[in-house]
Amino acid sequence: MKMRLFAVAGVVALLALPALAGPIVISTIDGYYGQYTYDTPELTISNTTASPFTSVELTLTGYQGLNNGITQSQSLPDIAAGTTYLYDWTGSTTAGNLFAYDYDDEWGNTPAGYTNSGCIQPYNNAYCSLVGNFYVTFTALLNGQPIYSQFSPANNATGTFIGWEGLDPNGLSETAYDDHNTGGPNGVLANIYAGAPPPITATPEPSSLVLLGSGLVGLAGFVHRRLAA
């Protein structure tokens, strides 16, 4: 009887784990595409606290396409208390520069002659490429203590894909996300939290979720057999 109760309790505990308290939210970051500067990614970093953000830095990590695995960092000015800092991508539009102005076009048509049915913008023959989206890690100090934000178009506070880098979910250029007219998606893209950023980890693939579900089914079957024994 004790073994049966233990097995049942194990399944209940696995399926109904208590929610853990999340990190403390300090402020927010919004994302835009071409809102203030034509054809370029933009972030607005809000400091809603009573103290400045100091030692501010952005680190970008490519995770797709031609920019997969590239990591680059750039320091930003201090962000005063109660202000919002607009950061436009202003680097040279050269292949492999994650901070490039006109980021989506930096590889041109690479490899030469590459085509994709998703490349629907007028310049698709010259700039159709799998450029690749990137993760953003924002770090700073608030009253000497670390704060951070970590997000990408696919993993952010909205829970949906937000093409603020001008690329589609596959990292393709010259798609409907390369919209120069409406300013693209906007709103709260990411939260800024107290603490240091964790290592970047990918969202579990559907196959991983299937394996997890299979494991739970198998465990439930084991408990059923134990109870029936």
Number of C-alpha atoms within 10 A of each C-alpha: 8 7 11 16 11 12 19 17 13 15 14 12 11 11 10 9 8 8 6 6 6 7 10 12 14 17 19 20 23 19 24 25 29 23 22 13 17 14 22 26 28 24 21 19 21 22 22 15 14 12 14 18 23 20 16 18 17 18 18 23 20 22 18 18 16 19 21 16 12 15 17 13 15 10 13 15 11 15 20 17 15 12 14 16 16 15 13 20 19 15 13 14 19 16 16 18 18 27 22 20 22 22 28 31 28 21 22 22 20 17 12 12 11 15 17 15 8 14 20 15 16 10 13 21 18 17 25 29 29 27 30 23 32 25 19 20 20 24 25 26 20 21 12 10 12 17 24 23 25 23 19 23 25 20 17 18 20 13 10 11 15 26 25 28 30 31 27 26 15 13 25 25 32 26 21 16 21 27 21 16 11 10 20 21 21 18 14 15 24 21 21 22 21 20 18 15 15 10 8 12 6 9 9 8 8 9 9 11 11 11 11 12 12 12 12 15 12 12 17 17 12 13 21 14 11 14 14 8 7
